[in-house]
Amino acid sequence: MIDFRINRFFEPGVVPKPGRHAVREFHRGLPGYEVTPLHRCRGLGRTLGLAGLLVKDESQRFGLEAFKALGAAWAMERLRNGRAAAGTFVTATDGNHGRAVAWAARRLGGEAVIFIPAHSAPARIEKIRREGARVELVEGTYDKAVAMAEAAGRRHGWQVVADTGYSGYLDIPEWIVEGYATLFEEAAEQIEAGGDEPPDVVLVQAGVGSLLQAAVDHFRGFEKQPRLVAVEPVESNALFTSIGSVDGAATPSAGKQNSIMAGLNCGEVSLAAWPTVRRGVELFLTIDDGYAAAAMRRLARPAEGDPPITAGESGAAGLAGLLALLEEPRLAPAKQFLGLGPQSTVLVINTEGATDPVGYDRIVNGER
């Protein structure tokens, strides 16, 4: 069910922002690095009754169609600096992180082994293989793939590069979050250079929570802070479930993890990300697939004056959450809590492009 929870564990106040100079310099030195666009969707913003709508578009980052390489490449660079040889890297994925690890491993002269649910879109699996990785298909969920990648790493002496933290494995997910900071730093520079109002509300797709952690780390450093909203599929709502637990402890989702928002089909929260997310995100929102599809179509067929934006199912989730907040009567108290209205500027992140072209075409151009 579409629903929301206001975070009773939220801790207001300014938290000094970690320095990210070394991360930015590393990314600038990578072949193919370009600052991704910040689209000012004024037409859609007006249609939705907002003062402004900003879309940070990660759909062509490093030619990999998603933001994930920012984290994977930085974490693997830190690993490379700590040992003599690149070796073999292993991880689990729903698609984008695995492709990023494979790309970064090839850049370092290493090998990659990627565990991915067997029901994943064939295009996503093939794109990982094209980066030179060995793909292991898993009969089960993303969380099962995480466990299998961890076991394989221990068994073979491979280096695990997971973007989710679990017991005994917390450092590398933190490094991955450091890498994600670049997209928020870029957006801040673009907002200032364009003379835009800073956002009042930022909606971020949740997954295991790592991108949200990067958002909290960034925005909590300002005196004027936007309200941060976590957006999850109804059937993959581990953050929503966790924030609703008695003591706000990390709690697995009881959902089926079968959303079209494949990159968000995660049943457990990253233990590395959760403490930061728990204290820094003000509202947790669950949405159904219909809103994701609607958001994809809104971006592909833009309002007058706006650019067309290619957003995959997970990529459109931030906008999907905004549409739900503005349209669902059940979410009216959440809309009021956030102060969404004619004076609001909203920022969403398009985290991926059409990583599954067949699915994208069916949703955007097929029967509705």
Kinemage of the C-alpha trace (Angstrom):
@kinemage 1
@onewidth
@group {chain A} dominant
@subgroup {mainchain}
@vectorlist {calphas} color= white
{ca met a 1} P 0.000 0.000 0.000
{ca ile a 2} L 1.196 3.514 -0.809
{ca asp a 3} L 2.055 5.051 2.539
{ca phe a 4} L 4.379 7.391 4.426
{ca arg a 5} L 6.065 7.699 7.789
{ca ile a 6} L 7.437 10.859 9.359
{ca asn a 7} L 10.738 10.086 11.032
{ca arg a 8} L 10.400 10.345 14.792
{ca phe a 9} L 14.148 9.686 15.111
{ca phe a 10} L 15.121 12.704 12.993
{ca glu a 11} L 17.893 14.829 14.526
{ca pro a 12} L 17.819 18.458 13.304
{ca gly a 13} L 20.863 20.670 13.064
{ca val a 14} L 23.938 21.281 10.938
{ca val a 15} L 26.425 18.425 10.625
{ca pro a 16} L 29.793 19.472 9.139
{ca lys a 17} L 30.090 18.124 5.620
{ca pro a 18} L 32.988 15.712 4.989
{ca gly a 19} L 35.690 17.009 2.671
{ca arg a 20} L 35.441 15.498 -0.803
{ca his a 21} L 38.277 17.238 -2.661
{ca ala a 22} L 40.214 14.025 -3.282
{ca val a 23} L 37.093 12.297 -4.578
{ca arg a 24} L 36.306 15.113 -6.997
{ca glu a 25} L 39.863 15.224 -8.299
{ca phe a 26} L 39.866 11.460 -8.819
{ca his a 27} L 36.626 11.547 -10.790
{ca arg a 28} L 37.810 14.483 -12.904
{ca gly a 29} L 40.849 12.429 -13.871
{ca leu a 30} L 38.858 9.445 -15.133
{ca pro a 31} L 38.547 9.018 -18.922
{ca gly a 32} L 35.100 10.113 -20.041
{ca tyr a 33} L 34.328 12.188 -16.969
{ca glu a 34} L 31.829 14.962 -17.612
{ca val a 35} L 29.527 16.854 -15.286
{ca thr a 36} L 26.066 15.386 -15.826
{ca pro a 37} L 23.206 17.758 -16.647
{ca leu a 38} L 20.957 19.499 -14.155
{ca his a 39} L 17.683 19.997 -16.016
{ca arg a 40} L 15.403 22.842 -15.030
{ca cys a 41} L 11.980 21.376 -15.802
{ca arg a 42} L 10.005 24.578 -15.522
{ca gly a 43} L 7.105 23.324 -17.621
{ca leu a 44} L 6.538 20.218 -15.521
{ca gly a 45} L 7.114 22.220 -12.363
{ca arg a 46} L 4.336 24.629 -13.351
{ca thr a 47} L 2.037 21.736 -14.248
{ca leu a 48} L 2.613 20.258 -10.789
{ca gly a 49} L 2.031 23.576 -9.033
{ca leu a 50} L 5.623 24.071 -7.915
{ca ala a 51} L 7.984 27.035 -8.053
{ca gly a 52} L 10.685 24.861 -9.604
{ca leu a 53} L 11.627 21.292 -10.459
{ca leu a 54} L 15.281 20.298 -10.878
{ca val a 55} L 16.355 16.933 -12.272
{ca lys a 56} L 19.967 15.814 -11.867
{ca asp a 57} L 20.359 13.440 -14.809
{ca glu a 58} L 22.773 10.526 -14.306
{ca ser a 59} L 21.568 8.565 -17.325
{ca gln a 60} L 24.854 8.891 -19.233
{ca arg a 61} L 27.483 8.934 -16.476
{ca phe a 62} L 30.687 7.493 -18.017
{ca gly a 63} L 28.522 6.007 -20.767
{ca leu a 64} L 27.236 3.419 -18.266
{ca glu a 65} L 23.675 4.764 -18.015
{ca ala a 66} L 23.749 5.166 -14.217
{ca phe a 67} L 25.454 6.959 -11.336
{ca lys a 68} L 26.941 3.830 -9.770
{ca ala a 69} L 30.427 4.123 -11.256
{ca leu a 70} L 31.071 7.166 -9.074
{ca gly a 71} L 31.056 4.937 -6.012
{ca ala a 72} L 32.522 1.741 -7.418
{ca ala a 73} L 35.484 3.427 -9.093
{ca trp a 74} L 36.400 5.455 -6.005
{ca ala a 75} L 36.155 2.480 -3.642
{ca met a 76} L 38.230 0.314 -5.955
{ca glu a 77} L 40.831 3.066 -6.305
{ca arg a 78} L 41.149 3.122 -2.518
{ca leu a 79} L 41.542 -0.641 -2.533
{ca arg a 80} L 44.161 -0.452 -5.285
{ca asn a 81} L 46.190 2.032 -3.256
{ca gly a 82} L 46.239 -0.432 -0.391
{ca arg a 83} L 47.538 -3.486 -2.208
{ca ala a 84} L 49.945 -4.515 -4.958
{ca ala a 85} L 47.652 -6.175 -7.489
{ca ala a 86} L 44.141 -5.540 -8.759
{ca gly a 87} L 43.101 -9.201 -8.531
{ca thr a 88} L 39.463 -10.261 -8.803
{ca phe a 89} L 36.533 -8.178 -7.590
{ca val a 90} L 33.163 -9.688 -6.762
{ca thr a 91} L 29.777 -8.171 -5.999
{ca ala a 92} L 26.032 -8.618 -6.177
{ca thr a 93} L 23.779 -6.414 -8.241
{ca asp a 94} L 20.369 -5.778 -9.692
{ca gly a 95} L 22.213 -4.391 -12.726
{ca asn a 96} L 23.843 -0.978 -12.408
{ca his a 97} L 26.323 -1.528 -9.569
{ca gly a 98} L 27.549 -4.749 -11.118
{ca arg a 99} L 28.162 -3.081 -14.441
{ca ala a 100} L 30.044 -0.288 -12.660
{ca val a 101} L 32.271 -2.755 -10.785
{ca ala a 102} L 32.988 -4.645 -13.997
{ca trp a 103} L 33.886 -1.387 -15.777
{ca ala a 104} L 36.144 -0.230 -12.938
{ca ala a 105} L 37.828 -3.646 -12.666
{ca arg a 106} L 38.640 -3.623 -16.366
{ca arg a 107} L 40.067 -0.108 -16.010
{ca leu a 108} L 42.385 -1.364 -13.246
{ca gly a 109} L 43.423 -4.472 -15.189
{ca gly a 110} L 41.540 -6.766 -12.819
{ca glu a 111} L 38.709 -9.241 -13.240
{ca ala a 112} L 35.127 -9.104 -12.003
{ca val a 113} L 32.598 -11.727 -10.988
{ca ile a 114} L 29.041 -10.441 -10.695
{ca phe a 115} L 26.151 -12.230 -8.987
{ca ile a 116} L 22.744 -11.124 -10.272
{ca pro a 117} L 19.205 -12.479 -9.880
{ca ala a 118} L 18.396 -14.731 -12.828
{ca his a 119} L 15.086 -12.959 -13.434
{ca ser a 120} L 16.884 -9.671 -14.198
{ca ala a 121} L 16.311 -8.084 -17.593
{ca pro a 122} L 18.496 -9.813 -20.224
{ca ala a 123} L 19.825 -6.448 -21.402
{ca arg a 124} L 21.168 -5.645 -17.946
{ca ile a 125} L 22.908 -9.010 -17.730
{ca glu a 126} L 24.396 -8.655 -21.214
{ca lys a 127} L 25.739 -5.164 -20.490
{ca ile a 128} L 27.651 -6.534 -17.505
{ca arg a 129} L 29.137 -9.277 -19.668
{ca arg a 130} L 30.173 -6.703 -22.262
{ca glu a 131} L 32.324 -5.034 -19.590
{ca gly a 132} L 34.322 -8.264 -19.444
{ca ala a 133} L 32.836 -9.689 -16.255
{ca arg a 134} L 31.889 -13.247 -15.439
{ca val a 135} L 28.196 -13.302 -14.563
{ca glu a 136} L 26.730 -15.740 -12.047
{ca leu a 137} L 22.936 -16.036 -12.216
{ca val a 138} L 21.189 -16.459 -8.869
{ca glu a 139} L 17.830 -18.135 -8.466
{ca gly a 140} L 16.411 -15.754 -5.907
{ca thr a 141} L 16.519 -12.189 -4.695
{ca tyr a 142} L 19.176 -9.511 -4.655
{ca asp a 143} L 19.798 -10.266 -0.975
{ca lys a 144} L 20.545 -13.894 -1.826
{ca ala a 145} L 22.989 -12.639 -4.465
{ca val a 146} L 24.697 -10.501 -1.800
{ca ala a 147} L 25.155 -13.554 0.408
{ca met a 148} L 26.490 -15.648 -2.479
{ca ala a 149} L 28.959 -12.954 -3.539
{ca glu a 150} L 30.225 -12.677 0.034
{ca ala a 151} L 30.650 -16.455 0.269
{ca ala a 152} L 32.459 -16.609 -3.072
{ca gly a 153} L 34.787 -13.833 -1.992
{ca arg a 154} L 35.746 -15.707 1.174
{ca arg a 155} L 36.115 -19.013 -0.651
{ca his a 156} L 38.338 -17.740 -3.470
{ca gly a 157} L 40.086 -14.813 -1.844
{ca trp a 158} L 38.310 -12.301 -4.098
{ca gln a 159} L 37.734 -8.720 -3.028
{ca val a 160} L 34.077 -7.977 -2.320
{ca val a 161} L 32.939 -4.525 -3.532
{ca ala a 162} L 29.362 -4.394 -2.276
{ca asp a 163} L 27.426 -1.154 -2.043
{ca thr a 164} L 25.515 -2.427 0.990
{ca gly a 165} L 26.927 -2.851 4.466
{ca tyr a 166} L 26.374 -5.919 6.633
{ca ser a 167} L 27.919 -7.362 9.783
{ca gly a 168} L 31.703 -7.439 9.377
{ca tyr a 169} L 31.590 -5.463 6.122
{ca leu a 170} L 31.129 -1.727 6.606
{ca asp a 171} L 34.190 0.174 5.323
{ca ile a 172} L 33.894 -0.309 1.557
{ca pro a 173} L 30.202 0.735 1.422
{ca glu a 174} L 31.289 3.957 3.154
{ca trp a 175} L 33.883 4.539 0.431
{ca ile a 176} L 31.219 3.975 -2.207
{ca val a 177} L 29.058 6.629 -0.545
{ca glu a 178} L 32.032 9.005 -0.639
{ca gly a 179} L 32.067 8.506 -4.413
{ca tyr a 180} L 28.375 9.302 -4.738
{ca ala a 181} L 29.033 12.718 -3.185
{ca thr a 182} L 30.281 13.971 -6.555
{ca leu a 183} L 26.803 14.094 -8.080
{ca phe a 184} L 25.506 16.237 -5.200
{ca glu a 185} L 28.552 18.521 -5.314
{ca glu a 186} L 28.023 18.977 -9.052
{ca ala a 187} L 24.337 19.742 -8.527
{ca ala a 188} L 25.119 22.371 -5.882
{ca glu a 189} L 27.565 24.085 -8.232
{ca gln a 190} L 25.045 23.959 -11.079
{ca ile a 191} L 22.277 25.410 -8.906
{ca glu a 192} L 24.507 28.283 -7.809
{ca ala a 193} L 25.810 28.950 -11.324
{ca gly a 194} L 22.264 28.987 -12.732
{ca gly a 195} L 20.931 31.339 -10.092
{ca asp a 196} L 18.321 28.788 -9.025
{ca glu a 197} L 16.773 28.645 -5.603
{ca pro a 198} L 18.230 25.815 -3.546
{ca pro a 199} L 15.769 22.957 -3.165
{ca asp a 200} L 13.208 22.916 -0.384
{ca val a 201} L 12.535 19.202 -0.825
{ca val a 202} L 14.809 16.469 -2.206
{ca leu a 203} L 13.381 13.052 -3.062
{ca val a 204} L 15.888 10.200 -3.310
{ca gln a 205} L 15.226 6.594 -4.295
{ca ala a 206} L 16.179 4.321 -1.442
{ca gly a 207} L 17.458 0.878 -2.461
{ca val a 208} L 19.713 -0.168 0.420
{ca gly a 209} L 20.136 3.470 1.457
{ca ser a 210} L 23.628 4.337 0.220
{ca leu a 211} L 22.604 7.157 -2.124
{ca leu a 212} L 20.414 8.520 0.656
{ca gln a 213} L 23.392 8.468 2.981
{ca ala a 214} L 25.329 10.564 0.474
{ca ala a 215} L 22.399 12.990 0.271
{ca val a 216} L 22.251 13.362 4.050
{ca asp a 217} L 26.016 13.875 4.272
{ca his a 218} L 25.755 16.628 1.660
{ca phe a 219} L 22.640 18.554 2.615
{ca arg a 220} L 23.042 18.430 6.401
{ca gly a 221} L 26.123 20.621 6.005
{ca phe a 222} L 24.050 23.697 5.083
{ca glu a 223} L 22.298 26.141 7.378
{ca lys a 224} L 19.287 26.103 5.043
{ca gln a 225} L 18.509 22.440 4.606
{ca pro a 226} L 15.954 20.812 2.347
{ca arg a 227} L 13.632 18.175 3.675
{ca leu a 228} L 14.847 14.772 2.508
{ca val a 229} L 12.390 12.089 1.410
{ca ala a 230} L 13.210 8.399 0.917
{ca val a 231} L 11.242 6.752 -1.899
{ca glu a 232} L 10.811 2.952 -2.033
{ca pro a 233} L 8.593 0.464 -3.851
{ca val a 234} L 5.718 -0.870 -1.761
{ca glu a 235} L 7.102 -4.411 -2.084
{ca ser a 236} L 10.723 -3.465 -1.242
{ca asn a 237} L 10.277 -1.195 1.750
{ca ala a 238} L 13.079 -2.059 4.169
{ca leu a 239} L 13.771 1.572 5.125
{ca phe a 240} L 10.066 2.283 5.642
{ca thr a 241} L 9.806 -0.857 7.762
{ca ser a 242} L 12.939 0.001 9.746
{ca ile a 243} L 11.881 3.543 10.595
{ca gly a 244} L 8.533 2.174 11.761
{ca ser a 245} L 10.081 -0.363 14.133
{ca val a 246} L 9.881 0.244 17.869
{ca asp a 247} L 13.474 1.434 18.226
{ca gly a 248} L 14.194 2.395 14.620
{ca ala a 249} L 16.467 -0.595 14.108
{ca ala a 250} L 17.322 -1.949 10.667
{ca thr a 251} L 14.495 -4.361 9.824
{ca pro a 252} L 14.048 -6.461 6.648
{ca ser a 253} L 11.154 -5.841 4.301
{ca ala a 254} L 8.357 -8.390 4.238
{ca gly a 255} L 7.555 -7.480 0.625
{ca lys a 256} L 7.945 -9.633 -2.470
{ca gln a 257} L 10.733 -7.512 -4.032
{ca asn a 258} L 9.060 -7.682 -7.421
{ca ser a 259} L 8.816 -4.028 -8.419
{ca ile a 260} L 9.562 -2.848 -11.945
{ca met a 261} L 11.983 -0.505 -10.123
{ca ala a 262} L 14.523 -3.327 -10.246
{ca gly a 263} L 17.412 -1.352 -8.784
{ca leu a 264} L 15.351 -0.782 -5.650
{ca asn a 265} L 14.350 -4.421 -5.117
{ca cys a 266} L 16.377 -4.730 -1.926
{ca gly a 267} L 15.031 -6.517 1.121
{ca glu a 268} L 17.530 -5.272 3.699
{ca val a 269} L 18.969 -1.919 4.695
{ca ser a 270} L 22.697 -1.251 4.435
{ca leu a 271} L 24.007 -1.287 8.005
{ca ala a 272} L 26.657 1.218 6.919
{ca ala a 273} L 24.054 3.697 5.661
{ca trp a 274} L 21.251 3.240 8.170
{ca pro a 275} L 22.572 5.311 11.120
{ca thr a 276} L 22.997 8.351 8.865
{ca val a 277} L 19.682 7.823 7.056
{ca arg a 278} L 17.858 7.274 10.360
{ca arg a 279} L 18.944 10.626 11.769
{ca gly a 280} L 18.873 12.667 8.565
{ca val a 281} L 15.845 11.729 6.415
{ca glu a 282} L 12.577 13.332 7.479
{ca leu a 283} L 9.995 11.315 5.572
{ca phe a 284} L 9.828 7.752 4.247
{ca leu a 285} L 7.494 7.047 1.347
{ca thr a 286} L 6.373 3.879 -0.432
{ca ile a 287} L 4.940 3.977 -3.956
{ca asp a 288} L 3.545 1.481 -6.441
{ca asp a 289} L 4.841 0.741 -9.918
{ca gly a 290} L 2.153 2.799 -11.598
{ca tyr a 291} L 3.756 6.010 -10.395
{ca ala a 292} L 7.177 4.931 -11.647
{ca ala a 293} L 5.747 4.265 -15.105
{ca ala a 294} L 3.888 7.589 -15.086
{ca ala a 295} L 7.077 9.434 -14.137
{ca met a 296} L 9.023 7.760 -16.945
{ca arg a 297} L 6.426 8.929 -19.459
{ca arg a 298} L 6.329 12.459 -18.049
{ca leu a 299} L 10.088 12.766 -18.484
{ca ala a 300} L 10.169 11.149 -21.936
{ca arg a 301} L 7.345 13.343 -23.264
{ca pro a 302} L 8.116 16.606 -21.533
{ca ala a 303} L 5.991 19.637 -20.869
{ca glu a 304} L 6.478 22.605 -23.188
{ca gly a 305} L 9.953 24.059 -22.879
{ca asp a 306} L 11.420 21.117 -20.969
{ca pro a 307} L 14.059 18.731 -22.359
{ca pro a 308} L 13.189 15.079 -22.941
{ca ile a 309} L 14.818 12.905 -20.284
{ca thr a 310} L 15.365 9.160 -20.550
{ca ala a 311} L 14.719 7.641 -17.133
{ca gly a 312} L 14.579 3.956 -16.340
{ca glu a 313} L 12.184 2.480 -13.829
{ca ser a 314} L 14.427 3.118 -10.814
{ca gly a 315} L 15.733 6.349 -12.277
{ca ala a 316} L 12.271 7.882 -12.305
{ca ala a 317} L 11.466 6.863 -8.714
{ca gly a 318} L 12.172 10.270 -7.194
{ca leu a 319} L 9.750 11.984 -9.547
{ca ala a 320} L 7.329 9.090 -9.022
{ca gly a 321} L 7.354 9.819 -5.313
{ca leu a 322} L 6.666 13.488 -6.004
{ca leu a 323} L 3.717 12.619 -8.257
{ca ala a 324} L 2.289 10.374 -5.542
{ca leu a 325} L 2.635 13.097 -2.916
{ca leu a 326} L 0.803 15.561 -5.123
{ca glu a 327} L -1.948 13.205 -6.298
{ca glu a 328} L -2.714 10.645 -3.587
{ca pro a 329} L -5.300 11.764 -1.005
{ca arg a 330} L -3.761 9.330 1.471
{ca leu a 331} L -0.499 11.271 1.266
{ca ala a 332} L -2.047 14.721 1.865
{ca pro a 333} L -0.612 14.946 5.411
{ca ala a 334} L 2.848 14.137 4.043
{ca lys a 335} L 2.493 16.826 1.371
{ca gln a 336} L 1.515 19.307 4.063
{ca phe a 337} L 4.398 18.235 6.304
{ca leu a 338} L 6.859 18.874 3.474
{ca gly a 339} L 5.247 22.208 2.590
{ca leu a 340} L 4.913 21.251 -1.062
{ca gly a 341} L 3.211 24.022 -2.991
{ca pro a 342} L 3.627 27.077 -5.233
{ca gln a 343} L 6.676 28.303 -3.295
{ca ser a 344} L 8.532 24.965 -3.378
{ca thr a 345} L 11.590 24.049 -5.393
{ca val a 346} L 12.101 20.285 -5.633
{ca leu a 347} L 15.184 18.287 -6.628
{ca val a 348} L 15.036 14.675 -7.868
{ca ile a 349} L 17.809 12.426 -9.173
{ca asn a 350} L 17.413 10.448 -12.383
{ca thr a 351} L 19.720 7.640 -11.317
{ca glu a 352} L 19.562 5.590 -14.531
{ca gly a 353} L 18.620 5.689 -18.175
{ca ala a 354} L 16.972 2.968 -20.241
{ca thr a 355} L 19.106 0.126 -18.861
{ca asp a 356} L 16.419 -2.308 -20.050
{ca pro a 357} L 15.474 -0.942 -23.497
{ca val a 358} L 12.692 -3.484 -24.030
{ca gly a 359} L 11.047 -2.696 -20.723
{ca tyr a 360} L 11.521 1.025 -21.261
{ca asp a 361} L 9.836 0.931 -24.669
{ca arg a 362} L 6.953 -1.111 -23.322
{ca ile a 363} L 6.314 1.348 -20.494
{ca val a 364} L 6.884 4.602 -22.348
{ca asn a 365} L 5.519 3.731 -25.789
{ca gly a 366} L 3.339 0.671 -25.248
{ca glu a 367} L -0.104 0.194 -23.781
{ca arg a 368} L -0.750 2.009 -20.531
